[in-house]
């Protein structure tokens, strides 16, 4: 029973079991608790030593499903507002299931003509969606972290070449420290990428104004002081706590003047370019040298998807060059994406990206973005119209930063009150909202990127937080 070779029908039975769960699960997303109060205990129920004799396919799946559904978080549902995470569109979900069924290695054409061709086409469609130049190179990666790694790895390669060194071959030995300049909006994935690349997350020079955005005068001084030496500048299109943007157009002007590399982290903010209502926020992105975004945010595809674009169409190939006697050589119209990306073995994430773009097109994604803009504006208006909540930052896009501030509560008690609510809301189940610190205050920061979220879901946020805040401290 434990030998899969003795159960040739198990694969089909396993898919039928999961498909049977899917109907009820999808129907429950709109109303079921986002997270159950017993989720921690349910997760900890998975324990014990490796069994000598396996349970068999269906028994193992049964054990996974029963406590598993109690332990998971319905992050693909419409009332999940934590971090900046979308759900999966129907087309993306179906294509992702097909991806697992086909089990393709998207490293190159010989491994999967389907995955390679769809990646090439998906990248072209994404460039069209975002208004990026057609001749840029690009690659699909696992998410925002590896997208930032990829774009900044290309920047490091460019920087080394400016010093006469191919760092992908010879490393960083003998080179001076690489100047990296950014604002206070830089995301943790950018910092982690700098650490992994050996550039050092602690070597950043921050040029920030009083809010945290890029101070163009400070950036100009830093670039001028470098006296023509190559530098890397990170601009941020969408700060994760507020949705605020660095002035990308102005940054691009300075980078062009001083010969610096401009990398733009647009993990979710790049999608501002999809709607005329917000496109101006990300003006100048098309002038960058590298731009990234995250697929499981506003693209609403399942996890394990991001994308990086680089202006120089040859640079990714130099940065991530690979080869061996058993590996094929790339052809111009049949690229080997494994030679342009961090991984050699690669999930065929292009199927889900292609399917969702093909299913809904430019107008469908504009509708998704604008519905989220409407939901964010709706919540911001509710906060401003209330007498017990306080808006802490402007709402230019899709993130609303605010705190609970009931009348008569001393300022000294507000942080503890909001922390108590933040702990309760994660197990309450009605909505799932994260907290942060903004302007020295504990704040909530719901983000709207899920295609399922409605005005009614939005209206539950203040209602839930108010109810939790009014309860006596335990």
Secondary structure, 3 states (H helix, E strand, C coil): CCCHHHCCCHHHHHHHHHHHHHHHHHHHCCCCCCCCCCHHHHHHCCCCCCCCCCCCHHHHHHHHHHHHHHHCCCCCCCCECCCCCCCCCHHHHHHHHHHHHHCCECCCCCCCHHHHHHHHHHHHHHHHHHCCCCCCEEEEECCHHHHHHHHHHHHHHHHHHHCCCCHHHHCCCCCCCCEEEECCCCCHHHHHHHHHCCCCHHHEEECECCCCCECHHHHHHHHHHCCCCCEEEEEEECCCCCCCECCHHHHHHHHHHHCCEEEEECCCHHHHHHCCCCHHHHCCHHHCCEEEEECCCCCCCCCCCEEEEECCCCHHHHHCCCCCCCCCCCECCECCHHHCCCCCCCECCHHHHHHHHHHHHHHHHHHHHHHHHHHHHHHHHHHHHCCCEEECCCCCCCEEEEEECCCCCCHHHHHHHHHHHHHHHHHHCCCECCEEEECCEEEEEEECCCCCCCHHHHHHHHHHHHHHHHCCCC
